[in-house]
Amino acid sequence: MPSSTGNAVIGRAKFGGNSVDYLDGTVDQVHFFDRSLGAEEVRTLYASGR
């Protein structure tokens, strides 16, 4: 399993301080935002395919 040291980890969970429930698949097109997006912003992003 790849290791991760940052605050944002995709594809696994933590339980009791241990990494568990690793994703058995592929994650594509992940985007992080510094705020919550409004409904119209989400619709626009979805429609653009980004």
Long-range contacts (C-beta under 8 A, 24 or more apart in sequence): 8-32
